[in-house]
């Protein structure tokens, strides 16, 4: 399967991060999935550090952005993908390919709603970093992580419903 067709928004994002077949498999490692949750706090701290470091804050910002890019590449392919974290990544792949392989109707609405919730949270996070206020950061983190983790849980369910499809069978081992 080629991931060069950038029809879905998610495929456009994976193209920006240059996620190919090999990188997706590495990202399915549970260590990659769980440590990915450190990317947002790292970015927030890095941008917030402008208060303490001035222009030197560019260094932690570059490190945080690099971590976000490198995380899916740093880990080995998982020994097994038969676990919640791996299936969440496999489900994300199925979701991003929904324009090529039809997904069941009951999976079409919730992921979009959960992404909107996480997106609203991101607005609060950005506002908190700009204004240096804690309360929008707490609200933003809550919305981002609730939205994203619930989205991942939906992706596990999506993968479970789609794992019989020819191109997805080989992903579960």
C-alpha positions as CSV (number, residue, x, y, z in Angstrom):
1,X,0.0,0.0,0.0
2,X,1.4,3.4,-0.9
3,X,1.0,6.3,1.5
4,X,1.8,8.9,-1.2
5,X,-1.8,9.9,-1.8
6,X,-2.5,12.7,0.6
7,X,-6.3,12.7,0.5
8,X,-7.1,12.5,4.2
9,X,-5.9,15.1,6.7
10,X,-4.2,12.4,8.7
11,X,-2.2,11.2,5.7
12,X,-1.1,14.8,5.1
13,X,0.2,14.9,8.7
14,X,1.9,11.6,8.4
15,X,3.6,12.9,5.2
16,X,4.9,15.9,7.1
17,X,6.3,13.5,9.7
18,X,7.5,11.3,6.9
19,X,5.8,8.2,8.3
20,X,6.4,5.3,5.9
21,X,5.6,1.6,6.5
22,X,8.8,1.1,8.6
23,X,8.2,4.2,10.7
24,X,4.6,3.3,11.3
25,X,5.7,-0.1,12.6
26,X,8.2,1.4,14.9
27,X,5.6,3.8,16.2
28,X,3.4,0.8,17.0
29,X,5.9,0.0,19.7
30,X,4.1,0.7,23.0
31,X,7.1,2.6,24.2
32,X,6.7,5.0,21.3
33,X,3.0,5.4,21.9
34,X,3.3,6.1,25.6
35,X,6.4,8.3,25.4
36,X,4.7,10.3,22.7
37,X,2.6,11.8,25.5
38,X,5.6,13.7,26.6
39,X,5.8,15.7,23.4
40,X,3.2,18.3,24.3
41,X,4.5,19.1,27.8
42,X,8.1,19.3,26.3
43,X,6.9,21.8,23.8
44,X,5.0,23.8,26.4
45,X,8.0,23.9,28.7
46,X,10.3,24.8,25.9
47,X,8.2,27.7,24.7
48,X,7.5,28.8,28.2
49,X,11.2,28.9,28.9
50,X,11.5,32.1,26.9
51,X,10.7,33.8,30.2
52,X,13.8,32.4,31.9
53,X,16.1,31.9,28.9
54,X,15.2,34.7,26.5
55,X,16.4,33.9,23.0
56,X,18.3,30.8,24.4
57,X,14.8,29.2,24.6
58,X,15.4,28.4,20.9
59,X,17.5,25.4,22.1
60,X,14.9,23.6,24.2
61,X,12.3,24.5,21.4
62,X,14.5,22.7,18.8
63,X,15.0,19.8,21.2
64,X,11.2,19.5,21.8
65,X,10.4,19.7,18.1
66,X,13.1,17.1,17.4
67,X,11.7,14.8,20.0
68,X,8.3,15.0,18.4
69,X,9.8,14.1,15.0
70,X,12.2,11.4,16.3
71,X,9.8,9.6,18.7
72,X,8.2,7.3,16.1
73,X,11.7,6.4,14.8
74,X,13.6,5.7,18.0
75,X,12.1,2.4,19.0
76,X,12.3,-1.0,17.4
77,X,9.3,-2.7,15.8
78,X,7.3,-4.3,18.6
79,X,7.7,-8.0,19.3
80,X,3.9,-8.1,19.2
81,X,1.2,-5.7,18.1
82,X,-1.4,-7.6,20.0
83,X,-1.7,-4.9,22.7
84,X,-3.8,-1.7,23.2
85,X,-1.0,0.8,22.3
86,X,0.0,-1.0,19.1
87,X,-3.6,-1.4,18.0
88,X,-4.2,2.3,18.6
89,X,-1.5,3.1,16.0
90,X,-2.7,0.4,13.6
91,X,-6.2,1.9,14.0
92,X,-4.8,5.4,13.2
93,X,-3.4,3.9,10.0
94,X,-6.8,2.4,9.1
95,X,-8.5,5.8,9.9
96,X,-6.1,7.7,7.7
97,X,-6.8,5.2,4.9
98,X,-10.6,5.5,5.2
99,X,-10.9,7.1,1.8
100,X,-9.4,4.0,0.2
101,X,-10.9,1.3,2.4
102,X,-14.4,1.9,3.7
103,X,-14.8,1.9,7.4
104,X,-18.0,0.9,9.3
105,X,-20.5,3.8,9.7
106,X,-20.4,3.6,13.5
107,X,-16.7,4.7,13.4
108,X,-17.1,7.8,11.2
109,X,-18.3,10.4,13.7
110,X,-16.5,9.9,17.1
111,X,-12.9,10.3,15.9
112,X,-13.8,13.7,14.3
113,X,-15.5,14.9,17.5
114,X,-12.6,13.7,19.6
115,X,-10.1,15.5,17.3
116,X,-12.2,18.7,17.7
117,X,-12.1,18.4,21.5
118,X,-8.3,17.9,21.4
119,X,-8.0,20.8,18.9
120,X,-10.0,23.1,21.3
121,X,-7.6,22.0,24.0
122,X,-4.7,22.9,21.8
123,X,-6.1,26.4,21.5
124,X,-6.1,26.7,25.3
125,X,-2.6,25.4,25.5
126,X,-1.4,27.9,22.9
127,X,-3.1,30.7,24.7
128,X,-1.5,29.6,28.0
129,X,1.9,29.6,26.5
130,X,1.4,33.0,25.0
131,X,-0.2,34.6,28.1
132,X,1.8,32.5,30.7
133,X,-1.3,31.6,32.5
134,X,-1.7,28.2,34.3
135,X,-5.5,27.8,34.2
136,X,-5.8,27.6,30.4
137,X,-2.9,25.2,30.4
138,X,-4.7,22.8,32.8
139,X,-7.9,23.1,30.8
140,X,-6.0,22.7,27.5
141,X,-4.0,19.7,28.7
142,X,-7.2,18.1,30.0
143,X,-9.0,18.5,26.7
144,X,-6.0,17.5,24.6
145,X,-5.3,14.3,26.5
146,X,-8.9,13.3,27.1
147,X,-9.6,13.8,23.4
148,X,-6.4,12.1,22.1
149,X,-6.5,9.1,24.5
150,X,-10.2,8.6,23.8
151,X,-9.5,8.9,20.1
152,X,-6.7,6.2,20.5
153,X,-9.2,4.0,22.3
154,X,-11.6,4.4,19.3
155,X,-8.7,3.5,17.0
156,X,-8.3,0.2,18.8
157,X,-12.0,-0.5,18.3
158,X,-11.7,0.5,14.6
159,X,-8.7,-1.8,14.1
160,X,-10.5,-4.7,15.9
161,X,-13.4,-4.2,13.4
162,X,-11.1,-3.9,10.4
163,X,-8.3,-6.4,11.1
164,X,-9.8,-9.0,8.8
165,X,-9.3,-6.7,5.7
166,X,-6.6,-8.1,3.5
167,X,-4.2,-5.2,3.7
168,X,-4.5,-4.9,7.5
169,X,-4.2,-8.6,8.4
170,X,-0.4,-8.6,8.3
171,X,-0.2,-5.8,10.9
172,X,-1.3,-7.9,13.8
173,X,1.3,-10.4,15.1
